[in-house]
């Protein structure tokens, strides 16, 4: 057996096939639901063999878990900016929420979210078990708020709860209506109004 490294072009082809499989799974899960979707159908939609699908993902559960991972990775990327001591907190929070609201407008993120939410509704035990496998990862917004607390800019409290309250206000206007009701994305003025109001309310309660 050869020990030569895999050629870069072969690696790129493998990555493209894997991405195509995930995209196909998202489309099929959205159209037919998790239970009604077969690996054969995913393979046909992706334009690959069933064997190729199983080489990447041994089961539909693994495919669904990959969707959750990608959903997490999208969200984590939107929380990449760290807290900066010495700079005004309000401006940092406004920037953080604008970054988050940008993610909530992304069509790929919304597709991932719709698949995950639909499966959580229909089979909550599967969703709970898979989300539990991701639970050790901490959202960047929580780390940001903890850093602001350590810097004396925010009152003491459960940073996870605080992050949920802050971001929940965004999702009320810029996520749930779009995901569940097909409403259009907010325009720039609406985004600014939601972000600034959410930040001001948050700081009014938790700011030092």
PyMOL commands that place a pseudoatom at each C-alpha (Angstrom):
pseudoatom trace, name=CA, resn=UNK, resi=1, chain=A, elem=C, hetatm=0, pos=[0.000, 0.000, 0.000]
pseudoatom trace, name=CA, resn=UNK, resi=2, chain=A, elem=C, hetatm=0, pos=[1.363, 3.408, -0.949]
pseudoatom trace, name=CA, resn=UNK, resi=3, chain=A, elem=C, hetatm=0, pos=[2.199, 5.913, 1.779]
pseudoatom trace, name=CA, resn=UNK, resi=4, chain=A, elem=C, hetatm=0, pos=[2.148, 8.813, -0.665]
pseudoatom trace, name=CA, resn=UNK, resi=5, chain=A, elem=C, hetatm=0, pos=[-0.041, 11.758, 0.400]
pseudoatom trace, name=CA, resn=UNK, resi=6, chain=A, elem=C, hetatm=0, pos=[-3.393, 12.266, -1.277]
pseudoatom trace, name=CA, resn=UNK, resi=7, chain=A, elem=C, hetatm=0, pos=[-3.035, 14.701, -4.217]
pseudoatom trace, name=CA, resn=UNK, resi=8, chain=A, elem=C, hetatm=0, pos=[-4.564, 18.138, -3.542]
pseudoatom trace, name=CA, resn=UNK, resi=9, chain=A, elem=C, hetatm=0, pos=[-6.966, 17.784, -6.480]
pseudoatom trace, name=CA, resn=UNK, resi=10, chain=A, elem=C, hetatm=0, pos=[-8.303, 14.515, -5.045]
pseudoatom trace, name=CA, resn=UNK, resi=11, chain=A, elem=C, hetatm=0, pos=[-8.789, 16.167, -1.668]
pseudoatom trace, name=CA, resn=UNK, resi=12, chain=A, elem=C, hetatm=0, pos=[-10.681, 19.032, -3.284]
pseudoatom trace, name=CA, resn=UNK, resi=13, chain=A, elem=C, hetatm=0, pos=[-12.903, 16.576, -5.170]
pseudoatom trace, name=CA, resn=UNK, resi=14, chain=A, elem=C, hetatm=0, pos=[-13.643, 14.715, -1.927]
pseudoatom trace, name=CA, resn=UNK, resi=15, chain=A, elem=C, hetatm=0, pos=[-14.468, 17.987, -0.165]
pseudoatom trace, name=CA, resn=UNK, resi=16, chain=A, elem=C, hetatm=0, pos=[-16.781, 19.009, -3.025]
pseudoatom trace, name=CA, resn=UNK, resi=17, chain=A, elem=C, hetatm=0, pos=[-18.594, 15.682, -2.863]
pseudoatom trace, name=CA, resn=UNK, resi=18, chain=A, elem=C, hetatm=0, pos=[-19.008, 15.970, 0.893]
pseudoatom trace, name=CA, resn=UNK, resi=19, chain=A, elem=C, hetatm=0, pos=[-20.372, 19.511, 0.536]
pseudoatom trace, name=CA, resn=UNK, resi=20, chain=A, elem=C, hetatm=0, pos=[-22.750, 18.343, -2.214]
pseudoatom trace, name=CA, resn=UNK, resi=21, chain=A, elem=C, hetatm=0, pos=[-24.029, 15.556, 0.048]
pseudoatom trace, name=CA, resn=UNK, resi=22, chain=A, elem=C, hetatm=0, pos=[-24.715, 18.002, 2.890]
pseudoatom trace, name=CA, resn=UNK, resi=23, chain=A, elem=C, hetatm=0, pos=[-26.500, 20.404, 0.533]
pseudoatom trace, name=CA, resn=UNK, resi=24, chain=A, elem=C, hetatm=0, pos=[-28.579, 17.531, -0.845]
pseudoatom trace, name=CA, resn=UNK, resi=25, chain=A, elem=C, hetatm=0, pos=[-29.475, 16.356, 2.655]
pseudoatom trace, name=CA, resn=UNK, resi=26, chain=A, elem=C, hetatm=0, pos=[-30.597, 19.866, 3.612]
pseudoatom trace, name=CA, resn=UNK, resi=27, chain=A, elem=C, hetatm=0, pos=[-32.792, 20.070, 0.506]
pseudoatom trace, name=CA, resn=UNK, resi=28, chain=A, elem=C, hetatm=0, pos=[-34.295, 16.621, 1.027]
pseudoatom trace, name=CA, resn=UNK, resi=29, chain=A, elem=C, hetatm=0, pos=[-34.849, 17.052, 4.765]
pseudoatom trace, name=CA, resn=UNK, resi=30, chain=A, elem=C, hetatm=0, pos=[-36.613, 20.351, 4.076]
pseudoatom trace, name=CA, resn=UNK, resi=31, chain=A, elem=C, hetatm=0, pos=[-38.767, 18.884, 1.313]
pseudoatom trace, name=CA, resn=UNK, resi=32, chain=A, elem=C, hetatm=0, pos=[-39.683, 15.518, 2.851]
pseudoatom trace, name=CA, resn=UNK, resi=33, chain=A, elem=C, hetatm=0, pos=[-38.638, 15.529, 6.490]
pseudoatom trace, name=CA, resn=UNK, resi=34, chain=A, elem=C, hetatm=0, pos=[-35.991, 13.427, 8.187]
pseudoatom trace, name=CA, resn=UNK, resi=35, chain=A, elem=C, hetatm=0, pos=[-37.873, 10.126, 8.402]
pseudoatom trace, name=CA, resn=UNK, resi=36, chain=A, elem=C, hetatm=0, pos=[-39.119, 10.168, 4.810]
pseudoatom trace, name=CA, resn=UNK, resi=37, chain=A, elem=C, hetatm=0, pos=[-35.707, 11.006, 3.346]
pseudoatom trace, name=CA, resn=UNK, resi=38, chain=A, elem=C, hetatm=0, pos=[-33.623, 8.055, 2.182]
pseudoatom trace, name=CA, resn=UNK, resi=39, chain=A, elem=C, hetatm=0, pos=[-29.890, 7.903, 1.677]
pseudoatom trace, name=CA, resn=UNK, resi=40, chain=A, elem=C, hetatm=0, pos=[-30.667, 6.838, -1.915]
pseudoatom trace, name=CA, resn=UNK, resi=41, chain=A, elem=C, hetatm=0, pos=[-32.523, 10.087, -2.458]
pseudoatom trace, name=CA, resn=UNK, resi=42, chain=A, elem=C, hetatm=0, pos=[-29.710, 12.120, -0.913]
pseudoatom trace, name=CA, resn=UNK, resi=43, chain=A, elem=C, hetatm=0, pos=[-27.215, 10.379, -3.206]
pseudoatom trace, name=CA, resn=UNK, resi=44, chain=A, elem=C, hetatm=0, pos=[-29.343, 11.069, -6.295]
pseudoatom trace, name=CA, resn=UNK, resi=45, chain=A, elem=C, hetatm=0, pos=[-29.802, 14.742, -5.397]
pseudoatom trace, name=CA, resn=UNK, resi=46, chain=A, elem=C, hetatm=0, pos=[-26.074, 15.118, -4.706]
pseudoatom trace, name=CA, resn=UNK, resi=47, chain=A, elem=C, hetatm=0, pos=[-25.146, 13.378, -7.954]
pseudoatom trace, name=CA, resn=UNK, resi=48, chain=A, elem=C, hetatm=0, pos=[-22.964, 10.791, -6.222]
pseudoatom trace, name=CA, resn=UNK, resi=49, chain=A, elem=C, hetatm=0, pos=[-23.219, 7.074, -5.521]
pseudoatom trace, name=CA, resn=UNK, resi=50, chain=A, elem=C, hetatm=0, pos=[-24.915, 5.729, -2.421]
pseudoatom trace, name=CA, resn=UNK, resi=51, chain=A, elem=C, hetatm=0, pos=[-21.574, 4.215, -1.431]
pseudoatom trace, name=CA, resn=UNK, resi=52, chain=A, elem=C, hetatm=0, pos=[-19.982, 7.672, -1.543]
pseudoatom trace, name=CA, resn=UNK, resi=53, chain=A, elem=C, hetatm=0, pos=[-22.674, 9.002, 0.776]
pseudoatom trace, name=CA, resn=UNK, resi=54, chain=A, elem=C, hetatm=0, pos=[-22.044, 6.201, 3.271]
pseudoatom trace, name=CA, resn=UNK, resi=55, chain=A, elem=C, hetatm=0, pos=[-18.276, 6.706, 3.032]
pseudoatom trace, name=CA, resn=UNK, resi=56, chain=A, elem=C, hetatm=0, pos=[-18.786, 10.249, 4.320]
pseudoatom trace, name=CA, resn=UNK, resi=57, chain=A, elem=C, hetatm=0, pos=[-21.797, 9.705, 6.577]
pseudoatom trace, name=CA, resn=UNK, resi=58, chain=A, elem=C, hetatm=0, pos=[-22.548, 6.198, 7.921]
pseudoatom trace, name=CA, resn=UNK, resi=59, chain=A, elem=C, hetatm=0, pos=[-26.160, 7.118, 8.737]
pseudoatom trace, name=CA, resn=UNK, resi=60, chain=A, elem=C, hetatm=0, pos=[-28.830, 9.797, 8.424]
pseudoatom trace, name=CA, resn=UNK, resi=61, chain=A, elem=C, hetatm=0, pos=[-28.157, 10.689, 12.059]
pseudoatom trace, name=CA, resn=UNK, resi=62, chain=A, elem=C, hetatm=0, pos=[-24.568, 11.500, 11.090]
pseudoatom trace, name=CA, resn=UNK, resi=63, chain=A, elem=C, hetatm=0, pos=[-25.856, 13.700, 8.276]
pseudoatom trace, name=CA, resn=UNK, resi=64, chain=A, elem=C, hetatm=0, pos=[-28.169, 15.518, 10.657]
pseudoatom trace, name=CA, resn=UNK, resi=65, chain=A, elem=C, hetatm=0, pos=[-25.341, 15.939, 13.154]
pseudoatom trace, name=CA, resn=UNK, resi=66, chain=A, elem=C, hetatm=0, pos=[-23.219, 17.479, 10.390]
pseudoatom trace, name=CA, resn=UNK, resi=67, chain=A, elem=C, hetatm=0, pos=[-26.009, 19.985, 9.741]
pseudoatom trace, name=CA, resn=UNK, resi=68, chain=A, elem=C, hetatm=0, pos=[-26.014, 20.879, 13.450]
pseudoatom trace, name=CA, resn=UNK, resi=69, chain=A, elem=C, hetatm=0, pos=[-22.233, 21.271, 13.362]
pseudoatom trace, name=CA, resn=UNK, resi=70, chain=A, elem=C, hetatm=0, pos=[-22.458, 23.589, 10.363]
pseudoatom trace, name=CA, resn=UNK, resi=71, chain=A, elem=C, hetatm=0, pos=[-25.216, 25.548, 12.078]
pseudoatom trace, name=CA, resn=UNK, resi=72, chain=A, elem=C, hetatm=0, pos=[-22.949, 25.893, 15.113]
pseudoatom trace, name=CA, resn=UNK, resi=73, chain=A, elem=C, hetatm=0, pos=[-19.925, 26.839, 12.993]
pseudoatom trace, name=CA, resn=UNK, resi=74, chain=A, elem=C, hetatm=0, pos=[-21.912, 29.578, 11.232]
pseudoatom trace, name=CA, resn=UNK, resi=75, chain=A, elem=C, hetatm=0, pos=[-23.059, 30.949, 14.582]
pseudoatom trace, name=CA, resn=UNK, resi=76, chain=A, elem=C, hetatm=0, pos=[-19.598, 30.726, 16.145]
pseudoatom trace, name=CA, resn=UNK, resi=77, chain=A, elem=C, hetatm=0, pos=[-18.073, 32.598, 13.212]
pseudoatom trace, name=CA, resn=UNK, resi=78, chain=A, elem=C, hetatm=0, pos=[-20.538, 35.432, 13.808]
pseudoatom trace, name=CA, resn=UNK, resi=79, chain=A, elem=C, hetatm=0, pos=[-19.320, 35.696, 17.406]
pseudoatom trace, name=CA, resn=UNK, resi=80, chain=A, elem=C, hetatm=0, pos=[-15.634, 35.861, 16.524]
pseudoatom trace, name=CA, resn=UNK, resi=81, chain=A, elem=C, hetatm=0, pos=[-14.968, 39.450, 17.731]
pseudoatom trace, name=CA, resn=UNK, resi=82, chain=A, elem=C, hetatm=0, pos=[-13.522, 39.380, 21.275]
pseudoatom trace, name=CA, resn=UNK, resi=83, chain=A, elem=C, hetatm=0, pos=[-14.323, 41.867, 24.019]
pseudoatom trace, name=CA, resn=UNK, resi=84, chain=A, elem=C, hetatm=0, pos=[-11.930, 44.832, 24.000]
pseudoatom trace, name=CA, resn=UNK, resi=85, chain=A, elem=C, hetatm=0, pos=[-11.240, 46.400, 27.373]
pseudoatom trace, name=CA, resn=UNK, resi=86, chain=A, elem=C, hetatm=0, pos=[-10.980, 50.170, 27.311]
pseudoatom trace, name=CA, resn=UNK, resi=87, chain=A, elem=C, hetatm=0, pos=[-13.461, 50.647, 24.473]
pseudoatom trace, name=CA, resn=UNK, resi=88, chain=A, elem=C, hetatm=0, pos=[-17.090, 51.709, 25.056]
pseudoatom trace, name=CA, resn=UNK, resi=89, chain=A, elem=C, hetatm=0, pos=[-19.248, 48.669, 25.711]
pseudoatom trace, name=CA, resn=UNK, resi=90, chain=A, elem=C, hetatm=0, pos=[-22.317, 49.959, 23.872]
pseudoatom trace, name=CA, resn=UNK, resi=91, chain=A, elem=C, hetatm=0, pos=[-20.454, 50.306, 20.582]
pseudoatom trace, name=CA, resn=UNK, resi=92, chain=A, elem=C, hetatm=0, pos=[-19.031, 46.812, 20.928]
pseudoatom trace, name=CA, resn=UNK, resi=93, chain=A, elem=C, hetatm=0, pos=[-22.454, 45.328, 21.650]
pseudoatom trace, name=CA, resn=UNK, resi=94, chain=A, elem=C, hetatm=0, pos=[-23.990, 47.159, 18.688]
pseudoatom trace, name=CA, resn=UNK, resi=95, chain=A, elem=C, hetatm=0, pos=[-21.245, 45.779, 16.416]
pseudoatom trace, name=CA, resn=UNK, resi=96, chain=A, elem=C, hetatm=0, pos=[-21.705, 42.287, 17.843]
pseudoatom trace, name=CA, resn=UNK, resi=97, chain=A, elem=C, hetatm=0, pos=[-25.458, 42.313, 17.218]
pseudoatom trace, name=CA, resn=UNK, resi=98, chain=A, elem=C, hetatm=0, pos=[-25.057, 43.710, 13.712]
pseudoatom trace, name=CA, resn=UNK, resi=99, chain=A, elem=C, hetatm=0, pos=[-22.715, 40.795, 13.021]
pseudoatom trace, name=CA, resn=UNK, resi=100, chain=A, elem=C, hetatm=0, pos=[-25.275, 38.399, 14.464]
pseudoatom trace, name=CA, resn=UNK, resi=101, chain=A, elem=C, hetatm=0, pos=[-28.153, 39.896, 12.489]
pseudoatom trace, name=CA, resn=UNK, resi=102, chain=A, elem=C, hetatm=0, pos=[-26.071, 39.563, 9.339]
pseudoatom trace, name=CA, resn=UNK, resi=103, chain=A, elem=C, hetatm=0, pos=[-25.878, 35.834, 10.014]
pseudoatom trace, name=CA, resn=UNK, resi=104, chain=A, elem=C, hetatm=0, pos=[-29.635, 35.650, 10.538]
pseudoatom trace, name=CA, resn=UNK, resi=105, chain=A, elem=C, hetatm=0, pos=[-30.084, 37.024, 7.007]
pseudoatom trace, name=CA, resn=UNK, resi=106, chain=A, elem=C, hetatm=0, pos=[-27.837, 34.399, 5.406]
pseudoatom trace, name=CA, resn=UNK, resi=107, chain=A, elem=C, hetatm=0, pos=[-29.904, 31.970, 3.244]
pseudoatom trace, name=CA, resn=UNK, resi=108, chain=A, elem=C, hetatm=0, pos=[-27.637, 28.982, 3.989]
pseudoatom trace, name=CA, resn=UNK, resi=109, chain=A, elem=C, hetatm=0, pos=[-27.859, 29.574, 7.736]
pseudoatom trace, name=CA, resn=UNK, resi=110, chain=A, elem=C, hetatm=0, pos=[-31.641, 29.856, 7.492]
pseudoatom trace, name=CA, resn=UNK, resi=111, chain=A, elem=C, hetatm=0, pos=[-31.829, 26.575, 5.550]
pseudoatom trace, name=CA, resn=UNK, resi=112, chain=A, elem=C, hetatm=0, pos=[-29.733, 24.836, 8.205]
pseudoatom trace, name=CA, resn=UNK, resi=113, chain=A, elem=C, hetatm=0, pos=[-31.917, 26.291, 10.935]
pseudoatom trace, name=CA, resn=UNK, resi=114, chain=A, elem=C, hetatm=0, pos=[-35.158, 25.217, 9.253]
pseudoatom trace, name=CA, resn=UNK, resi=115, chain=A, elem=C, hetatm=0, pos=[-33.937, 21.620, 8.984]
pseudoatom trace, name=CA, resn=UNK, resi=116, chain=A, elem=C, hetatm=0, pos=[-32.757, 21.511, 12.586]
pseudoatom trace, name=CA, resn=UNK, resi=117, chain=A, elem=C, hetatm=0, pos=[-35.937, 23.136, 13.933]
pseudoatom trace, name=CA, resn=UNK, resi=118, chain=A, elem=C, hetatm=0, pos=[-38.258, 20.887, 11.912]
pseudoatom trace, name=CA, resn=UNK, resi=119, chain=A, elem=C, hetatm=0, pos=[-36.513, 17.761, 13.172]
pseudoatom trace, name=CA, resn=UNK, resi=120, chain=A, elem=C, hetatm=0, pos=[-36.527, 19.052, 16.743]
pseudoatom trace, name=CA, resn=UNK, resi=121, chain=A, elem=C, hetatm=0, pos=[-40.305, 19.501, 16.492]
pseudoatom trace, name=CA, resn=UNK, resi=122, chain=A, elem=C, hetatm=0, pos=[-40.994, 16.093, 14.967]
pseudoatom trace, name=CA, resn=UNK, resi=123, chain=A, elem=C, hetatm=0, pos=[-38.422, 14.028, 16.881]
pseudoatom trace, name=CA, resn=UNK, resi=124, chain=A, elem=C, hetatm=0, pos=[-37.307, 16.002, 19.929]
pseudoatom trace, name=CA, resn=UNK, resi=125, chain=A, elem=C, hetatm=0, pos=[-35.413, 13.093, 21.490]
pseudoatom trace, name=CA, resn=UNK, resi=126, chain=A, elem=C, hetatm=0, pos=[-33.094, 12.836, 18.463]
pseudoatom trace, name=CA, resn=UNK, resi=127, chain=A, elem=C, hetatm=0, pos=[-32.462, 16.570, 18.442]
pseudoatom trace, name=CA, resn=UNK, resi=128, chain=A, elem=C, hetatm=0, pos=[-31.826, 16.642, 22.207]
pseudoatom trace, name=CA, resn=UNK, resi=129, chain=A, elem=C, hetatm=0, pos=[-29.304, 13.821, 22.045]
pseudoatom trace, name=CA, resn=UNK, resi=130, chain=A, elem=C, hetatm=0, pos=[-27.396, 15.443, 19.203]
pseudoatom trace, name=CA, resn=UNK, resi=131, chain=A, elem=C, hetatm=0, pos=[-27.477, 18.929, 20.687]
pseudoatom trace, name=CA, resn=UNK, resi=132, chain=A, elem=C, hetatm=0, pos=[-26.112, 17.418, 23.900]
pseudoatom trace, name=CA, resn=UNK, resi=133, chain=A, elem=C, hetatm=0, pos=[-23.046, 16.311, 21.934]
pseudoatom trace, name=CA, resn=UNK, resi=134, chain=A, elem=C, hetatm=0, pos=[-22.428, 19.960, 21.058]
pseudoatom trace, name=CA, resn=UNK, resi=135, chain=A, elem=C, hetatm=0, pos=[-23.153, 21.316, 24.525]
pseudoatom trace, name=CA, resn=UNK, resi=136, chain=A, elem=C, hetatm=0, pos=[-19.531, 21.541, 25.585]
pseudoatom trace, name=CA, resn=UNK, resi=137, chain=A, elem=C, hetatm=0, pos=[-19.009, 24.311, 23.055]
pseudoatom trace, name=CA, resn=UNK, resi=138, chain=A, elem=C, hetatm=0, pos=[-19.629, 27.771, 24.437]
pseudoatom trace, name=CA, resn=UNK, resi=139, chain=A, elem=C, hetatm=0, pos=[-21.124, 30.453, 22.249]
pseudoatom trace, name=CA, resn=UNK, resi=140, chain=A, elem=C, hetatm=0, pos=[-18.853, 33.410, 21.613]
pseudoatom trace, name=CA, resn=UNK, resi=141, chain=A, elem=C, hetatm=0, pos=[-21.456, 35.893, 22.838]
pseudoatom trace, name=CA, resn=UNK, resi=142, chain=A, elem=C, hetatm=0, pos=[-21.364, 34.289, 26.284]
pseudoatom trace, name=CA, resn=UNK, resi=143, chain=A, elem=C, hetatm=0, pos=[-17.577, 34.604, 26.452]
pseudoatom trace, name=CA, resn=UNK, resi=144, chain=A, elem=C, hetatm=0, pos=[-17.885, 38.258, 25.372]
pseudoatom trace, name=CA, resn=UNK, resi=145, chain=A, elem=C, hetatm=0, pos=[-20.322, 39.046, 28.193]
pseudoatom trace, name=CA, resn=UNK, resi=146, chain=A, elem=C, hetatm=0, pos=[-18.184, 37.218, 30.765]
pseudoatom trace, name=CA, resn=UNK, resi=147, chain=A, elem=C, hetatm=0, pos=[-15.203, 39.328, 29.714]
pseudoatom trace, name=CA, resn=UNK, resi=148, chain=A, elem=C, hetatm=0, pos=[-17.289, 42.506, 30.076]
pseudoatom trace, name=CA, resn=UNK, resi=149, chain=A, elem=C, hetatm=0, pos=[-18.349, 41.370, 33.560]
pseudoatom trace, name=CA, resn=UNK, resi=150, chain=A, elem=C, hetatm=0, pos=[-14.738, 40.728, 34.523]
pseudoatom trace, name=CA, resn=UNK, resi=151, chain=A, elem=C, hetatm=0, pos=[-13.907, 44.239, 33.282]
pseudoatom trace, name=CA, resn=UNK, resi=152, chain=A, elem=C, hetatm=0, pos=[-16.597, 45.690, 35.571]
pseudoatom trace, name=CA, resn=UNK, resi=153, chain=A, elem=C, hetatm=0, pos=[-18.782, 46.937, 32.691]
pseudoatom trace, name=CA, resn=UNK, resi=154, chain=A, elem=C, hetatm=0, pos=[-21.685, 44.568, 33.380]
pseudoatom trace, name=CA, resn=UNK, resi=155, chain=A, elem=C, hetatm=0, pos=[-23.361, 43.428, 36.561]
pseudoatom trace, name=CA, resn=UNK, resi=156, chain=A, elem=C, hetatm=0, pos=[-22.779, 39.931, 37.868]
pseudoatom trace, name=CA, resn=UNK, resi=157, chain=A, elem=C, hetatm=0, pos=[-25.152, 37.272, 36.598]
pseudoatom trace, name=CA, resn=UNK, resi=158, chain=A, elem=C, hetatm=0, pos=[-25.533, 34.183, 34.444]
pseudoatom trace, name=CA, resn=UNK, resi=159, chain=A, elem=C, hetatm=0, pos=[-23.820, 35.165, 31.204]
pseudoatom trace, name=CA, resn=UNK, resi=160, chain=A, elem=C, hetatm=0, pos=[-25.591, 32.430, 29.251]
pseudoatom trace, name=CA, resn=UNK, resi=161, chain=A, elem=C, hetatm=0, pos=[-28.986, 33.723, 30.356]
pseudoatom trace, name=CA, resn=UNK, resi=162, chain=A, elem=C, hetatm=0, pos=[-27.926, 37.281, 29.587]
pseudoatom trace, name=CA, resn=UNK, resi=163, chain=A, elem=C, hetatm=0, pos=[-26.776, 36.318, 26.077]
pseudoatom trace, name=CA, resn=UNK, resi=164, chain=A, elem=C, hetatm=0, pos=[-30.067, 34.534, 25.435]
pseudoatom trace, name=CA, resn=UNK, resi=165, chain=A, elem=C, hetatm=0, pos=[-32.048, 37.600, 26.506]
pseudoatom trace, name=CA, resn=UNK, resi=166, chain=A, elem=C, hetatm=0, pos=[-29.950, 39.922, 24.341]
pseudoatom trace, name=CA, resn=UNK, resi=167, chain=A, elem=C, hetatm=0, pos=[-29.994, 37.769, 21.235]
pseudoatom trace, name=CA, resn=UNK, resi=168, chain=A, elem=C, hetatm=0, pos=[-33.585, 36.681, 21.786]
pseudoatom trace, name=CA, resn=UNK, resi=169, chain=A, elem=C, hetatm=0, pos=[-34.669, 40.227, 21.032]
pseudoatom trace, name=CA, resn=UNK, resi=170, chain=A, elem=C, hetatm=0, pos=[-32.961, 39.995, 17.644]
pseudoatom trace, name=CA, resn=UNK, resi=171, chain=A, elem=C, hetatm=0, pos=[-34.564, 36.648, 16.853]
pseudoatom trace, name=CA, resn=UNK, resi=172, chain=A, elem=C, hetatm=0, pos=[-38.033, 37.974, 17.673]
pseudoatom trace, name=CA, resn=UNK, resi=173, chain=A, elem=C, hetatm=0, pos=[-37.763, 40.353, 14.719]
pseudoatom trace, name=CA, resn=UNK, resi=174, chain=A, elem=C, hetatm=0, pos=[-35.025, 38.969, 12.460]
pseudoatom trace, name=CA, resn=UNK, resi=175, chain=A, elem=C, hetatm=0, pos=[-35.208, 35.167, 12.715]
pseudoatom trace, name=CA, resn=UNK, resi=176, chain=A, elem=C, hetatm=0, pos=[-38.473, 33.566, 13.787]
pseudoatom trace, name=CA, resn=UNK, resi=177, chain=A, elem=C, hetatm=0, pos=[-40.753, 35.533, 11.405]
pseudoatom trace, name=CA, resn=UNK, resi=178, chain=A, elem=C, hetatm=0, pos=[-38.429, 34.682, 8.497]
pseudoatom trace, name=CA, resn=UNK, resi=179, chain=A, elem=C, hetatm=0, pos=[-37.955, 30.995, 9.406]
pseudoatom trace, name=CA, resn=UNK, resi=180, chain=A, elem=C, hetatm=0, pos=[-41.487, 30.160, 10.492]
pseudoatom trace, name=CA, resn=UNK, resi=181, chain=A, elem=C, hetatm=0, pos=[-43.647, 32.590, 8.517]
pseudoatom trace, name=CA, resn=UNK, resi=182, chain=A, elem=C, hetatm=0, pos=[-41.615, 33.352, 5.388]
pseudoatom trace, name=CA, resn=UNK, resi=183, chain=A, elem=C, hetatm=0, pos=[-41.407, 37.061, 6.198]
pseudoatom trace, name=CA, resn=UNK, resi=184, chain=A, elem=C, hetatm=0, pos=[-38.817, 39.159, 4.317]
pseudoatom trace, name=CA, resn=UNK, resi=185, chain=A, elem=C, hetatm=0, pos=[-35.509, 40.074, 5.932]
pseudoatom trace, name=CA, resn=UNK, resi=186, chain=A, elem=C, hetatm=0, pos=[-35.357, 43.405, 7.749]
pseudoatom trace, name=CA, resn=UNK, resi=187, chain=A, elem=C, hetatm=0, pos=[-34.049, 46.361, 5.801]
pseudoatom trace, name=CA, resn=UNK, resi=188, chain=A, elem=C, hetatm=0, pos=[-31.062, 48.379, 7.047]
pseudoatom trace, name=CA, resn=UNK, resi=189, chain=A, elem=C, hetatm=0, pos=[-33.146, 50.903, 9.003]
pseudoatom trace, name=CA, resn=UNK, resi=190, chain=A, elem=C, hetatm=0, pos=[-35.172, 48.174, 10.685]
pseudoatom trace, name=CA, resn=UNK, resi=191, chain=A, elem=C, hetatm=0, pos=[-32.008, 46.269, 11.588]
pseudoatom trace, name=CA, resn=UNK, resi=192, chain=A, elem=C, hetatm=0, pos=[-30.462, 49.362, 13.148]
pseudoatom trace, name=CA, resn=UNK, resi=193, chain=A, elem=C, hetatm=0, pos=[-33.607, 50.073, 15.171]
pseudoatom trace, name=CA, resn=UNK, resi=194, chain=A, elem=C, hetatm=0, pos=[-33.799, 46.509, 16.511]
pseudoatom trace, name=CA, resn=UNK, resi=195, chain=A, elem=C, hetatm=0, pos=[-30.083, 46.323, 17.345]
pseudoatom trace, name=CA, resn=UNK, resi=196, chain=A, elem=C, hetatm=0, pos=[-29.850, 49.680, 19.094]
pseudoatom trace, name=CA, resn=UNK, resi=197, chain=A, elem=C, hetatm=0, pos=[-33.058, 49.185, 21.055]
pseudoatom trace, name=CA, resn=UNK, resi=198, chain=A, elem=C, hetatm=0, pos=[-31.946, 45.708, 22.170]
pseudoatom trace, name=CA, resn=UNK, resi=199, chain=A, elem=C, hetatm=0, pos=[-28.563, 47.018, 23.314]
pseudoatom trace, name=CA, resn=UNK, resi=200, chain=A, elem=C, hetatm=0, pos=[-30.023, 50.005, 25.167]
pseudoatom trace, name=CA, resn=UNK, resi=201, chain=A, elem=C, hetatm=0, pos=[-32.574, 47.839, 26.990]
pseudoatom trace, name=CA, resn=UNK, resi=202, chain=A, elem=C, hetatm=0, pos=[-29.860, 45.328, 27.878]
pseudoatom trace, name=CA, resn=UNK, resi=203, chain=A, elem=C, hetatm=0, pos=[-27.514, 47.969, 29.268]
pseudoatom trace, name=CA, resn=UNK, resi=204, chain=A, elem=C, hetatm=0, pos=[-30.317, 49.665, 31.149]
pseudoatom trace, name=CA, resn=UNK, resi=205, chain=A, elem=C, hetatm=0, pos=[-30.802, 46.442, 33.115]
pseudoatom trace, name=CA, resn=UNK, resi=206, chain=A, elem=C, hetatm=0, pos=[-27.325, 44.909, 33.315]
pseudoatom trace, name=CA, resn=UNK, resi=207, chain=A, elem=C, hetatm=0, pos=[-24.915, 47.759, 32.613]
pseudoatom trace, name=CA, resn=UNK, resi=208, chain=A, elem=C, hetatm=0, pos=[-22.687, 49.258, 35.308]
for i in range(1, 208): cmd.bond("trace and resi %d" % i, "trace and resi %d" % (i + 1))
show_as sticks, trace
zoom trace
